[in-house]
Amino acid sequence: MSALYVVLAIIALSVLMIFHEYGHYLAAKRLHYPVTAFGIGFGPNIIKKQIGETEFRVGILLFGAYVEVPAMDGEGNETIKPLHKVAIALAGPLMNFILAFLVVFVVLVSGNPLEPSAVVGSIVPNSSAAEVLQVGDKILQVDGKSINSFEDFQRIVASKKVGDEVSLVIERDDNQLTVEVEVRELSYEGETFVGVGISGAPTKYSPLAALGKSFQELWTMIKELWKALVLIISRPKNVEVMGIIGITATMASFAKANLMLFLYLVAFISANLGFINLVPFPALDGSLILVGLIESAIRRPLPKSWVNTVNIIGFVCLMGLMIYVSLLDIGRLMGF
């Protein structure tokens, strides 16, 4: 795996975290609570600049981000209102959902590789398709049956056997042509398969259509994440979890394979980051949201010592889980 793709994956993950923390920053500023620091990366600072009340920092380890809002920790001269605490905590995950939506929108407008169309996108050399088809041809009918997607085409071809002829009606340069292709056993880029030797071009959406479709895709992601969370809680032994090392490796492999696939994965991970942070587990944004709602209901702040103790325990548990999952990632990458 090229180091370039690993670096690209790390940069993408950092951007997701920066957007998350920037959501907290914007909400705190909007609600007029002091933000003492906004940092990108960790370790010794290589850049520091004071702008107003906020010190902007860049650490030597350019991965991750953080924001310091003293009022959220019960410090400083400001006493934060419970619902303001909820709003600031909620802004981070919300920013991740917005980013996921925007990235999906870009993918849909540029061409969604997860949704191949009935337009010929590529042709395997030395296949029967290479003899009669061209990239850009639109397949209208297969064996007399009208099709609307590449999936329809695949379904019909899959029912054929090697040596069978398939009749296609195609559109090329505003003209309709009828051509015949033969199902063959093909080898391409180290893989052997049976087919006619074409792949569908990614489906491109108009900006207006992409808006609605992006909302649908984001909602589908959230539903899948909810199902995964339920499965992890109810049947943890049946779930294979992935840590930061495994996620980085997967992102790098997607980046190498296809840029749009990589961006779609970035969108899913952004939605994942937002969703996970809404879980009311200590040290996550969800716990701050829960505390704020409880304090709003009882009309008084919870004891600071209690909240801090629970958060410390939660943080230790999360760190332990991250280390354990990272060891699993390393084992999988090494073939153990």
N, C-alpha and C positions, 0 to 999 in steps of 0.2 A: 504494500500500500504506500503510495507516494506521500512524502512528508508534506507536500503542498496541500493535498486534500485534507490531511489531519489539521494543518494550520487553519484552513478554511472552515473546518467544522468547529474548531475552538473559537475562532472569531465570531461565527454565527451564534454559538451558545452565549458568548459574552454579550453580544448585541441584545439577545433576549433578556438577559439579566439586567443590562443597563436600562432597557425600556421599562422593565418591572420596577426598578428603583426610581426611575424618572417619574413614574406614575405616583409613587408616594411623595416625591419631591413637589410635583405640581399641585397635588391636593393640599399638602401642608402649606405651601405658599398661598394658595387660593383662599385658605381658611385663616391666613394670617398667623401661622405658628412659625417660630424661628427654625430654620434648617441650618445647623452649624457646619455640616460637611456633606459633600457628595463626592464619592470616590469611585474610580474605575480601577480595578485590579487591587492586589493586596501586596503586603510586604513594604519595605522602605519606599517612601515616596520619591519619585524622580521628577515630578512636577507638582507644584503647589501654587495656587493663585487665589487670593481673597477677593471676592466680589460681593460687596455689601456684607451681610451677616454670614454668608456661606463661604467656606473654604473648599475650593474644588481641587481634588487630588488625583494623581495618576500613580499607581503603584508599579513596582518593578515587575511583578507577576501580573501580566495583562489578562486576567481571567476573572470574570465576575464584577460585581459592583455593590455599593452599599450607600445608604443615606442615614444621616443622624438627625433625628427630630427629638430633642430633649423632652418635650411635652409628652411624647408617646411613652416614654419610660418613667414618667412622673418626676422628671428633673426640670431644672431651670425655673424661671419666674412665671411661666405660663401654666395655668391649670386648664387642661384640655377637657372639653365637653365630651360626654360618652359617645354621642352620635357623630361628633367630629372624629373621634378615634376610629369609629367604624368606617367613616368615609375615607380617611387616609389609608387605613389598612386595605380597604377594598380597591383602592385606586391602582395598586400594583398588579393584582390579577386582571383587573379590567383592561389595563394597558396591554397585557399579554394577549387577551382576547381580541383587542382592536388590531394589534400587530398581526395576529394569525389571520384575521379577516382580510387585511390589506395584502398580505403575501399570497393568500389563496386567489384574491382578485387578480393579481399580477400573473399568476400561473394560468388562470382561466383565459385571460385576454391574450396571453402569449401562446397558449396551446397546452392543454392538459394531457400529459402522456398517460395518465391513468384512464383516459376516456378516448381511445383511438376511434377515429371516424371511418367512414366508408371511402375516404380518399386515400389513394395509394401513397404511403409515406416513404417506403424503401422497398427494394427488390433484391432478393438473394441472387448473386451471380450464378449463371449456368442452370437456373431453374426454368420451368416452362413459362413462368410469368415474365422472365427477362426477355423472352422471345417476342412477346406481343403487347406487354403493358409498359407504361411510362409512369414515373413519379408525377403525381398530380392528377392522374386519371381518377374519376369518381365512379365507383361501382354502383349501378342502379339496380341490376337484377342478377340473381344467381340461379341458373337452371329454371328460368322463368318466374322466379319468386322475387318480388321487390324487397329490398333491404334498406334499413335506415342507419345501421351502424356496422362497425367492423365485427362486433360480436355476432350479429346476424350472419355475416359472411363466414365466420369461423365455425358456427354451429352447423351450417350446411356442409362445409368442406370436411368437418370432422366425421361426418357420416359416410364419407367416401373411403375407398381403399386404393392402394397404390396401383396406378395404371388407369384409373377412371378419368374420364374427361369431364370438365366442368365448363358450362357455357356461361359467359358473362356478357351483360350489356353494360357498356361503360359510356361515360360522357368525357369527351376530349375536345377542347377548343370549341365548345358549344355544339359539337356534333356527337351523335350517338353511334357507337360501333358495337358489333357483336364479335366476340373473340372466344377461342377455346383454349383452355389451359389444362395441363395434365397433373394429376396428383402424383408426386414422386417422393422417394426417400432422399432427403437433402442433408448436406453437412455444411455448417457455416460457423466460423469462429469457435471451432472445437465442439460444437453441439450437433447431434443428429436428430432429425425430426421428419415427420411426414406432412406434406402440404404442397401448396403451389408456389410458395416462396415470396410472399409479400407481407408487409405490416402496414397497419393503418396510421395515417398521419394524426397527430394530436388534434383533438377538437378545440377550435378557437371560438370564444364567445365574444359578442359585442360588449362594449363597456356596460350598457344598460342591462343586458341579460346576465352579465357576470356579477352584478350587484346582488341580485336575488339568489343566484346560484352560490355565491360566496357565503351568504347567510345560511343557506341549506347545508353547505359543507361544514361550516363551523359548528352548527347545531348537531350534525352527525358526529363530529369529533367529540363533542361534549358528552353525547349519549354513550359513545363507545368507551370513553374514559370512566363514566359512571358505572358501566357494566364491569369494567376491569377492576374498579375499586371494590365493588360488591363481591366479585370473585376472589380478590385478594383477602378480604375479610372472612368470607364464608369457607373458601377452599384454598388456603394459601399454598398447599403442597402441589396444587395443579397449575400454579402460575409461575412462569419463568420471568423474574424481574431483571431489570438491566440498570446498572449504575452509570455514572458519568463516563467511565472508560468505555463501556459497551456502547453507550449512546454516541460518543465521539467517533468510535470505530465505524458504527453503522452510518453515521452522517458522512464520514469520509468516503465510504464505499458508494453511497448514493451520489456524492459530488462527482466522483470519478465516472459513474455510469451515465448520468443525465442531470443537467443543471435544473430543469424544471421539477424532476423527481426530488432532487435535493431541497429545492425551495418548498415543495409541498411538505416534506418531512420537517423542515424548519417551522412551518406553520403549525403542524401537529404538535411538535415539541413545545412551541409557544403556548398553545392551548392547554397542553399538559401541565406546564409550569403554572399557568393561571389557575387551573382546576385544582391541582394538588395544594396550592397555597390557600385555597378556600376551605380545606379540610380543617376542622377545629381541633388540631393537635398542637400541643405546646411548642412554641418557637416558630410556628407558621402564622401567616397572616390571619388564617381562620380563627386562631385562638384569640387574637386581638379583637376581631370582629365579635366573637362570642362574649368576651369580657366587656366590650363596649355596650352590647345589647343588654347584658345582665345589669351593668351599672346604670343604664338608662331606666331599666325596669324598677330597680330597688332605690333609685334616686340617691345613691351614694357610691363612692369608689370602693372597690374591693381592697382589702389590706395589701399593701405593696409587697410585703414580705411573702405573702402567700403566692401572689402572681409570679414574683421573681423565682421562688423555689420551684414552682411547677414548670416555669420556662427553662430553668437550668436542667431539670430532670429530662424534659422533653428534648432539649438540645443535645444532651449526652446520648440519649436514645437514638436520635437522628444520626449523630456522628457515628455511633456504633453500627447502625444499619448501613450507612454509606460505605464504611470500611468493609463490612461483610459482603455487600453486593459488589464492591470493587474487586474484592478477591475472587468472587465468582466470575466476574468479567475477565479477569486476567487468566483464570483457569480455562474459560471457554476459548479465549484467543490463542492460548497455547495448546489447545486440543486435549485438555484434561477432562 
